[in-house]
């Protein structure tokens, strides 16, 4: 299975995917391209170091968002990937791309069902509300914001004295870097299907 990984920042989830492919946690998979909307994203360096093609497609280079969306989809299609992985990609996916890649785009979100933010803002909200358990969700992308069919989730304990930074790191280490590679492996081996808006996993 050929995948494209879309990133905006440091690329820690990308690194987790690269490492999981290298150590055999993810099987039958190769990263065809890493795409970022940010030319300064360290994720692009991670890709280059791993010998993976890395490209920047920035909205700032286009006259309009519509022009960006059209060219982004055109460039993505040129790689003929089977799955698009959003690993901290801070760009709204255009409806035409979601339609064309229905149930072929997955995202990782650092909460169970929260929407709208990624990273520290999520964890700031968790701590402010006194939540005892948080976690991460890997899901298919639909037209909503973090509303697509859920593939995998993993709980993470919120500890007394946590700062947003400490909690963010724990959620990444204990949840995000575990369930996204696992989801990719399940999909690569034909063990995931979507029926009536719900994910069915073939438990072999």
N, C-alpha and C positions, 0 to 999 in steps of 0.2 A: 504494500500500500504506500503510495506517495502522498506526502503531506506538505502543506505550506503552513508555516508558523508566523503569525502576525503579532508584532510587539511594538511597544512605544518607549520602553525605558530600559532598565538594567538587564532584563532577560533572565531572571533567576528561574522562572518556570521553563523557559527555553533550555537552560542548562540542565535542569532536571530531566527533560525529555531527551536531550543529547546523551546524558549519562545513562539513562535507562535503556536506550537503544544499544549503547556500547556494552553494557553489562548483561544484556539479554532479558531485562525485565519487560521491555517492549520488543515484540518479535514481528517479523514480516512487514517491517516499516522502514522507510527512509525519508529523511527530510529533503525535499526537493529544493525548497527556497525559504529564506527568512525575509519577511517584508516588514519594514517599519515606516511609519509616517514621520519619524523624527531622525534626521540625519546624524544627530549626536547620540543616539541611543547606543548604549554599550552592548546591547543585544546583537547589534550588527558585527561588533568585534568578536563576540563569542562565536557567531556563525562562521566568520572568516577563519578563526583559529581552528575550528572543527572541519574546515574544508567544505563548508556549505555556502552556496551562492547567497549573497546578501544584497538586497536592494532597498532603496528608500523611495517611497512614493508619497510626497507631501502635498497636502491640500494647498499649501502656500505657493506651490508652483503653478497653480491653475487659476484661470480667471473666475471660475465659479465652482461651487460644490458639485454641481451636476457634471461639469467637465471632469473633475477629479474622480467622481464615482464611476463615470464611463470608462476612463482610462485605467483606473484601479482594477475594475472587473476584466477589462481586456488583457491587462498584463497578467493577472491571476490565471485567467483561462489559458494563457500561453504555456503554462507549466503543467497542465493536464493532471492536476492533483486529484486524489480521491477524497481527501479530507482537509478542511481548513481549521487550524487550531488557533484560537484567540488566546494569547498568553499575556494578559496585561496590555491589550490593544485598546487605546483610548480614542477610538474613532467609531462613530455610529455607522453600522453596516447598512448600506442602502437596500431598500426592499427588493430591487431587481436581483441583487446578489443572493439575498436570502431565498428568493423564489428559485433561482437557478441551482443553488446548492442546498436545497431543502433536506434537512437531517444529515447534512454533510459539513456543518460548521459547529464546532464545540467551543465552549467558553469555560473559564474557571473564575468563580466569584468567591471572595473571602467572607462568606456568610451563608446561612441556610436558605434565606429567601429574600434578603435585602436587595434593594435596587438602587441604581443611580450613581453609586460611587464605587471606587476601587481603592484599596489600600488603607492608609491611615484614617481617613474619614470614617470608614466602616468601623474600625476598632475604637475610635474615639466615641462613637455612638454606643457601642456595646458597653464600654466602661462607664459611660455617663448614666446608663440605664440600670447598672448593677446586674447585668446578665451573668449567669454562672457558667453557661456552656455556649460556646460559639462553634465555628467550624468553617468548612468550605463546601462548595457545590460545583460539580462539573455537569454542564447541561448542554443540550442542543440549543442553537440560536434560532429564535423566531422573530416576528415583527415587533414584539414587545421588548421591554428592558429587563433582561434576566428572568424571562417568563417561560422559556422553552422547556421541553421535556427533560426531567432530571435523570442523569445517568448514574452518578455516584455522589454520595455525601459522606463526610467524616466529621465527627465531633471533636472539639478541642476544649479542654478545661480553661476557664478564666480564673487566674490565681490572684489572691490578695496582693496588692502592691504593684500589679501590672501597669506598665505604661503602654500607650498605643504602639510604640516601637517594639517593645518586648512581646506584646501579644501578637503583633503582625508577624514577627519572626517565628513564633511558636506555631501559628496557623499555617505559615508557609511550610515549615519543616515537617509538621505532624500531619498536615492535611493536603495542602495544594500540591506539594511535590510528590505525594503518594497517589492521589486519586486521578490526577490528569494522566500520568503515564499509564496507570491501570486502565483507564477508559480508552485510551488510544490502542492499547494492546487488545482489549476486548473487541473493539471495532475492527481492527486489522485482521482478527481471526474469525470474523463473521458471527460474533456472539451477541450482537446488539441489534435490536429491531425496535421500531416505533409503531404502536398500534393505538388508535384512538387518542393520540396525544400523550401516551404513556410509554416509557421505555421498558422493553422486555429483555432481560439478560438470560442467555442460555447458560445455566449453571452446570457446566461439565465436570 
